[in-house]
Amino acid sequence: MGSLDRDVSVVVAGSTAPVTVNLLDPSGNLIATGEALIAGLTVSGLDKPVSAPGIYKVQVVNVPGAFSTIEISIARTVQNQ
């Protein structure tokens, strides 16, 4: 995330069941947790404002099945100068 980034959105799709999505800040602190975005569907995710530039990490936990293939999409909202 850069200095002009204001928000991050994470979407995880392709799992056979909803998963837990965690967002960690550049220091490794958990700053957001998300689960199913719509009841009854398996797409999971989160939206979170960010306050500091740096490398944020996404953790996907509770992925069912050893051979599940998931897709992770990440979008940033950037402030215009």
N, C-alpha and C positions, 0 to 999 in steps of 0.2 A: 504494500500500500504506500502511495506517495503522500506528500504533504497536502495535496489538494483533494485527496480522496475523503469522502464524508460517510459513505455507507458501503457495506458489503452484503451481498445476498448469495446464499449457497443453496443449491437444489441437488438432491441425490435421487436418481431414478434407476429402475431396473432390478431392484431387490424384490424378492417374493413376499416381503412383509415390510412395514415401516421400520426405519432404523433411527438411531439417535445420532444427531449431527452436533459436534462440538466445535466451537471456534476459540482458538487460543491466541492471545496477543503476542507481540514480539518477545515478551519476557517469559512466555510459557504459561501465563495465567488463563484459566478458563473464564471467558467473558460472555459467552452465549451458548445456549443449548436449544436445539430444535428437534422436532419429531414430525409426525405425519402433518402435511399441509392441509389436507382435506380428509375428513373422516371417511373411512371405508376405502381409501386409495393408498397405494404403497409409496407414493412420492413424498419425500421428507425434505426438510430444509429449515433455514432461518434467515432473518434479516437483522442487521445490527449496525448502528452507527459506530464509526471508528474515530479515535481521537489522536492517534499517533502514527506517524509513518513507520514502516518496517515490514518484516516478514511475518505474516499471520499464518497459523496452521489450522487445517481442517482435519478433524478426527471423525471417522464414521465407525460407530460401534453397534453391536448387536446385529451384524449382517448374518442372516440365516443361510445355512448351507455353505460347505467348504468351497463350492464351485460357482457361487453367484458372481455374475458380472454386473457391475454397477457403473453408472455414469455420473460424474460430478461436474456441475456447471457453477461457475463463480462469476458474478457481475459486480462491478464497482460503480458507485455514483461519484462523479468527479465535479467539483465546484469550478465554474468558469472563472478565469482571472479577470 
